[in-house]
């Protein structure tokens, strides 16, 4: 009998061919089943991620829902699905679950349909279906919430201090650490903030914790609160703002840095665009901005309107009396009014070449403007006595 070099039968052996013909359908069937099972497993995993996972794992915004007594799984699924309400055009906004059907099937499959309890619950979109079901089945009392107001112009440190004073955080350390590097957050806009270890900012997230009123959990984590404020900034800084910044030849970070100066230098509505015009004119002319606002940030002062010559010559890269152009980064968290002013300075003040302003009325915060240094010095002489007597 002929054999191959390896001692095995040749593949043209009649017995081998008969065996192959006999078992080939079974082998093909098994391979096909294996492929189908793999495809189904992959598909099931994708379906799980889409339908069972949280609606938005980054959104910890408290959403209060009330489940009436005698509510079945279908009714509860509808309440959870519609918890986001509708927009101005009547379109359904994201609720607490992605699918009513999946919620009901999951409740039936896990045997929890009969355990669902009526009550008022505070839930959030970063909870998955299992977590939501557990809470509703246990009938746990809702997590308590509170309103947190971040005022325009507050700094990272100011926000941290407020959270500590309200009892939300036990201390400011974690909050400040997270804001110092921003490494824990992957918001797309944060990639535009320049990195330079040799010129490190006090806080990378300074300027991007958007001032607004939020409803937060009284035991919410520092990371969750920061994520909420960053997400609000992303909502406010619209595409048209980015387009306008590009038109001005500015990056988003430069706009926010300028807006933070405007936020601190302007107090009345009519001054925001005027202050912006002065800064734009000085930047265009290659002049130092010579704003006192960064000095407050450098020296952490709030109760003075005048600074010594030594303070004004401080080498900090935030100091616009020493360094040309914008400061190293934002000096506070500006509101939308200041951001709009940075993007749309007063056109008349730009075209007329206003280069100076100083505080005119410490009570209202209104400024006086000048085109020349001589006019500015006259304004300073006229109003400086008021600065020394007003905190």
C-alpha positions in Angstrom: 0.0 0.0 0.0 1.4 3.4 -1.0 2.0 5.9 1.8 3.1 9.5 1.8 6.5 10.5 3.2 4.8 11.3 6.6 3.3 7.8 6.7 -0.3 9.0 6.2 -2.8 7.9 3.5 -2.9 10.0 0.4 -5.9 12.3 0.2 -7.0 10.5 -3.0 -7.7 7.4 -0.9 -11.2 6.2 -1.7 -12.0 5.5 1.9 -10.9 9.0 2.9 -13.1 10.5 0.1 -16.1 8.4 1.2 -15.6 9.5 4.9 -15.3 13.2 3.8 -18.5 13.0 1.8 -20.3 11.5 4.7 -19.1 13.9 7.4 -18.8 17.1 5.3 -22.4 18.2 5.8 -22.1 17.8 9.6 -18.8 19.8 9.6 -20.3 22.5 7.5 -23.3 22.6 9.8 -21.2 22.9 12.9 -19.1 25.6 11.4 -22.2 27.5 10.3 -23.7 27.2 13.8 -20.4 28.5 15.3 -20.5 31.5 13.0 -24.2 32.2 13.7 -23.6 31.9 17.5 -20.7 34.3 17.2 -22.7 36.8 15.2 -25.6 36.5 17.7 -23.3 37.0 20.6 -21.8 40.1 19.1 -25.3 41.4 18.2 -26.6 40.7 21.7 -23.7 42.6 23.2 -24.3 45.6 21.0 -28.0 45.4 21.8 -27.2 45.2 25.5 -24.9 48.3 25.3 -27.5 50.3 23.4 -30.7 49.2 25.2 -29.8 48.1 28.7 -26.9 50.6 29.4 -27.5 54.1 30.8 -29.1 56.7 28.5 -26.1 58.9 29.1 -23.4 57.6 31.5 -22.0 61.2 31.9 -25.3 62.8 32.9 -25.9 62.7 36.7 -28.6 65.3 36.6 -31.3 64.4 39.1 -34.7 63.5 37.5 -37.6 63.2 39.8 -40.4 60.7 38.8 -43.5 59.8 40.6 -45.0 56.3 40.2 -48.7 56.1 41.2 -50.0 53.2 43.2 -51.2 50.2 41.2 -48.8 51.0 38.3 -47.8 48.0 36.3 -44.5 47.5 34.5 -45.8 49.0 31.3 -47.0 52.2 33.0 -43.7 52.5 34.9 -41.8 52.0 31.6 -43.7 54.8 30.0 -43.1 57.2 32.9 -39.4 56.5 32.8 -39.2 56.8 29.0 -41.0 60.1 29.0 -39.2 61.5 32.1 -37.2 63.9 29.9 -40.3 65.8 28.7 -40.5 67.4 25.2 -38.7 70.3 23.5 -40.4 73.4 22.1 -41.4 71.6 19.0 -43.0 68.7 20.9 -40.2 66.2 20.2 -39.5 63.7 22.9 -36.3 64.4 24.8 -34.1 61.5 26.3 -35.7 60.0 29.4 -34.3 57.6 31.9 -34.5 54.5 29.7 -34.0 54.0 26.0 -36.8 51.5 25.4 -40.1 50.8 27.1 -40.2 47.3 25.7 -36.8 46.3 26.8 -37.5 47.6 30.3 -40.7 45.5 30.6 -39.0 42.4 29.2 -36.1 42.8 31.6 -38.4 43.3 34.6 -40.3 40.1 33.6 -37.2 38.1 33.0 -35.7 39.0 36.3 -38.9 38.4 38.2 -39.2 42.0 39.4 -42.5 42.9 37.8 -44.5 42.1 40.9 -41.9 43.9 43.2 -42.2 47.4 41.7 -43.3 49.9 44.3 -45.1 53.2 44.0 -43.4 56.4 45.2 -41.4 59.4 44.3 -37.9 58.7 43.2 -34.9 60.8 42.2 -33.1 59.0 39.4 -30.6 60.0 36.7 -29.6 59.2 33.1 -26.3 57.6 34.1 -28.2 54.7 35.8 -28.7 51.5 33.8 -32.0 49.6 33.7 -30.8 47.2 36.5 -30.0 50.0 38.8 -33.3 51.8 38.2 -35.3 48.6 38.8 -33.4 47.9 42.0 -34.3 51.3 43.4 -38.0 51.1 42.4 -38.2 47.5 43.8 -36.6 48.4 47.1 -38.7 51.6 47.5 -35.7 53.4 48.9 -36.3 57.0 49.9 -35.1 59.3 47.1 -31.7 61.0 47.4 -32.1 64.5 48.5 -31.2 67.3 46.2 -30.4 71.0 46.5 -30.0 74.0 44.2 -26.4 75.1 43.5 -26.0 78.5 42.0 -22.6 79.3 40.4 -22.4 83.1 39.8 -20.7 84.6 36.8 -17.1 85.3 37.6 -16.6 82.7 40.3 -13.2 81.0 40.3 -12.5 77.3 40.6 -11.5 77.9 44.2 -14.6 79.9 44.9 -16.8 77.1 43.6 -15.0 74.6 45.7 -15.4 76.7 48.8 -19.1 77.1 48.2 -19.6 73.3 47.9 -17.8 72.8 51.1 -19.8 75.5 52.9 -23.0 73.9 51.7 -21.9 70.5 53.1 -21.8 68.8 49.7 -18.1 68.2 49.9 -16.2 67.5 53.1 -13.2 69.4 51.8 -12.0 71.1 48.6 -8.9 69.0 48.0 -10.4 66.5 45.4 -12.4 69.2 43.6 -9.3 71.4 43.2 -7.1 68.5 42.2 -9.5 67.4 39.4 -9.7 71.0 38.1 -5.9 71.5 38.3 -5.2 68.9 35.6 -8.6 68.1 33.9 -7.2 64.7 33.1 -10.3 62.8 34.3 -12.6 64.5 31.8 -12.7 63.7 28.1 -14.9 66.6 26.8 -13.9 67.3 23.3 -13.4 71.0 23.8 -10.9 70.5 26.5 -8.5 69.2 23.8 -8.2 72.8 22.6 -6.6 74.0 25.8 -2.9 74.3 25.2 -0.6 72.2 27.3 2.7 73.6 28.5 4.2 72.1 31.7 6.7 75.0 31.9 3.8 77.5 32.0 1.3 75.5 34.0 -2.0 77.2 34.7 -3.4 77.3 38.2 -6.3 75.2 37.0 -6.8 73.8 33.5 -10.6 73.8 34.0 -10.7 77.5 35.1 -13.1 79.3 32.7 -15.0 76.1 31.7 -17.2 75.5 34.8 -20.2 77.3 33.4 -22.0 79.6 35.8 -25.7 78.6 36.2 -28.2 77.2 38.7 -28.0 73.4 39.0 -30.0 70.8 41.0 -27.5 68.5 42.5 -27.5 65.6 45.0 -26.5 66.6 48.4 -24.0 63.8 48.4 -22.8 64.1 44.8 -19.2 63.6 44.1 -16.8 66.3 43.0 -16.2 64.6 39.7 -19.9 64.3 39.0 -20.4 68.0 39.7 -17.5 69.1 37.6 -18.8 66.9 34.7 -22.2 68.6 35.0 -20.6 72.1 34.8 -18.4 71.1 31.8 -21.4 69.6 30.0 -23.3 72.9 30.5 -20.4 74.8 29.0 -20.4 72.6 25.9 -24.1 73.3 25.5 -23.7 77.0 25.8 -20.6 77.4 23.5 -22.5 76.9 20.3 -21.1 76.2 16.8 -21.8 79.8 15.8 -19.6 80.9 18.6 -16.8 78.7 17.3 -17.3 80.0 13.8 -17.2 83.6 15.1 -14.0 82.9 17.0 -12.4 81.5 13.8 -13.5 84.7 12.0 -11.7 86.8 14.6 -8.6 84.6 14.3 -9.0 83.4 17.9 -9.2 79.9 19.5 -12.0 79.0 21.9 -9.5 79.1 24.8 -8.5 82.7 23.8 -12.1 83.7 23.7 -12.8 82.3 27.2 -9.7 83.9 28.5 -10.7 87.3 27.1 -14.3 86.7 28.4 -12.9 86.1 31.9 -11.2 89.5 31.9 -14.4 91.2 30.6 -16.4 89.4 33.3 -14.2 90.9 36.0 -13.9 94.4 34.5 -17.5 95.0 33.5 -20.4 95.2 35.9 -23.2 96.9 34.0 -24.7 95.4 30.8 -23.7 98.4 28.6 -20.0 98.0 29.6 -19.4 94.4 28.5 -19.1 95.1 24.8 -17.2 98.4 25.4 -14.6 96.7 27.6 -14.2 94.0 25.0 -13.7 96.7 22.3 -10.8 98.3 24.3 -9.1 94.9 24.8 -9.5 94.0 21.1 -8.1 97.4 20.1 -5.1 97.0 22.4 -4.4 93.5 21.2 -4.6 94.7 17.6 -2.2 97.5 18.4 0.3 95.2 20.2 -0.3 97.0 23.5 -0.3 95.3 26.9 -3.8 94.9 28.2 -2.8 96.3 31.6 -5.9 94.9 33.3 -6.0 94.9 37.1 -8.4 91.9 37.1 -5.6 89.3 36.9 -3.9 90.8 39.9 -6.9 89.8 42.0 -6.5 86.3 40.7 -2.8 86.2 41.4 -2.9 87.6 44.9 -6.4 86.2 45.7 -7.7 89.6 46.8 -11.3 90.8 46.6 -11.3 93.9 48.8 -9.1 96.3 47.1 -9.2 98.5 44.0 -5.6 99.6 44.0 -2.3 97.7 43.8 1.3 98.6 44.7 3.9 99.0 42.0 5.6 95.8 43.2 2.4 93.9 42.8 1.9 95.3 39.3 5.3 94.1 38.3 4.8 90.6 39.6 6.3 88.1 37.0 3.3 85.8 36.9 2.3 84.9 33.4 -1.2 86.0 34.4 0.0 89.6 34.9 -1.0 91.7 31.9 0.9 94.7 33.2 4.1 92.8 32.6 3.3 90.5 29.7 1.8 91.3 26.3 -1.3 89.7 25.0 -3.8 87.7 26.9 -3.0 86.2 30.4 -1.8 82.6 30.7 -5.4 81.4 30.9 -8.9 82.4 32.2 -9.0 84.1 35.6 -12.6 83.1 36.4 -15.5 81.3 34.9 -17.3 83.8 32.6 -21.0 83.7 31.8 -22.6 83.8 28.4 -22.9 87.6 28.4 -19.1 88.0 28.7 -18.5 85.3 26.1 -20.7 87.1 23.7 -19.0 90.4 24.4 -15.6 88.8 23.7 -16.9 87.6 20.4 -18.8 90.7 19.5 -17.1 93.9 20.8 -18.8 97.2 20.5 -18.2 98.2 16.9 -18.3 101.9 17.4 -15.7 101.7 20.2 -13.6 99.5 18.0 -13.7 101.8 15.0 -13.3 105.0 17.1 -10.1 103.5 18.7 -10.9 103.5 22.4 -7.8 102.2 24.2 -8.5 102.9 27.9 -11.1 102.6 30.6 -11.1 103.0 34.4 -13.7 102.6 37.1 -16.0 105.6 37.2 -18.6 104.7 39.8 -17.6 102.0 42.4 -21.2 101.7 43.5 -22.6 100.7 40.1 -19.3 99.4 38.6 -19.8 101.7 35.6 -16.6 102.5 33.6 -15.3 105.7 32.0 -13.6 105.3 28.6 -10.9 107.2 26.7 -9.1 107.2 23.4 -5.8 108.7 24.5 -3.5 108.3 27.5 -4.0 112.0 28.4 -7.8 111.5 28.5 -7.4 108.4 30.6 -5.1 110.1 33.1 -7.7 112.8 33.5 -10.3 110.1 34.2 -8.1 108.4 36.8 -7.5 111.7 38.6 -11.2 112.4 38.6 -12.3 109.1 40.1 -9.3 107.6 42.0 -10.3 109.0 45.4 -13.5 107.0 45.1 -11.5 103.8 44.6 -9.6 104.3 47.9 -12.7 104.7 49.9 -14.7 101.8 48.4 -14.2 98.1 48.9 
